[in-house]
Amino acid sequence: MAGAIIDSVQLTPTHDGETALVVSLRFANGGRSSVQIDAEGLRQVMAKARVGNALELVGQSWTVLDVLSPAFIGAKREERRI
């Protein structure tokens, strides 16, 4: 097993009253970690993993959690002319 697998998932309330998913990861060396995903991120994760239910994420590689593509900080923005 390379990397980590999703060991469990659980819904949790956030400080602003929304719901998030806590994803527990298990690494090959026995280590554990947790990641919290907001509703929009969860939709993207589920689409990437091709699942219809968050419980179906259990047993999958943690790579399905990598859905964000932040813009390169040093990237030059295109100027908009009016």
N, C-alpha and C positions, 0 to 999 in steps of 0.2 A: 504494500500500500504506500503510494507516494503522497507526501503532503499530509492532509488530514481528511477525515470524513465527517459528515454531519451525523452526530450521535443522537440528538434530540432537538425538538422545537417546542416552544411554549409561548403563548400570548402573554403580554404584560402591558399594563397601562403606563403611559408616559407622564411626565410632570405637567404637560399641558392638556391632559385628558384624552389624548388619542391612544390608539392601540399600536403596539409594535410587536415584532416577533423576536424572541431571544433564541438564537441558534447556538447550540452547544457543539463544539468541535472536539474530536479525539484524534490525537496525533499518533503516528506509528511508535514513537518512543514512550507512549503512555501519558504524555502531556495533554492537558485540556485547556480550552479557552472558550469564551462566549462572545458573540457578536449580536448587537441589537440592530434590527432592520425596520425602518419605517414602512408605512403602507405602500407608498409609491415604489420604494426599493424592492419590497416583497413582490409586487406585481412583475417587476423586471426580472427578478430572480426566478420566479415560477415560470415565466415565459422562456427564459434561457434553459431551464431544466426540463421544460416541456411537461410540467405537471399541473394538475388542476386543483390540488389540495396541498397545503403546506406540509402535512404529515408525510407526503410522498418524497420530501426532500431528505428524510432520514435514510442514511446509507449512501448518499451521493457524495461525490468529491466536493470539497470546499470551493473548488474553482467555479462552481455555479453561482457563488456569491459575488463574483467579480463582474459587476454590471455597470459601474460608473466609469465614464471616460472623461476625466477632467481635462480641460484645455491646458496646453502647455503654458506655464506661467510666463515664459519669455516670448511667447508668440506675438508677432506684430498684428495688431488689429487693422482691418481694412477701414480706411477713412470713408465716411459717408458724406457725400456732397449733395447739397440741396439747391 
